[in-house]
Amino acid sequence: VTGSYGVTFTPNAATVKNYEAITPTTKDIGVTVLKKGDLDGDDYLSSFDVLMVARVVMGYDAMPTGAAFALADVDGDTVITMADVLLLMRKAMGLI
């Protein structure tokens, strides 16, 4: 769930110098959860998202990298193909 969360970090004893105290530190971190296929980040699967993936598959736009690649790889097979476009289209239409 998108939001801000308190996380406690505890150093690994192997990384702490001799005689240093191991002190846990709490930090707030922001977390944003994105839907597979939501390339424009508007929290909805739409025809625009389908078009963005289709343009990549057809070679009009560069292959995304990092998190954008993971979002565009809708079927999770580690390649972006027309299968991702078709699956995303069905999801955007509410068929699945």
RASULDA-V548691 format. One line per field, one symbol per residue. burial: 1 if it has 24 or more other ideal C-beta (glycine too) atoms within 12 Angstrom, else 0. A space follows every 50 residues. Layout:
burial=???
//
This chain:
burial=00000000000000000000000000000000000111100000100011 0111011000000000010011110000010001101110110000
//
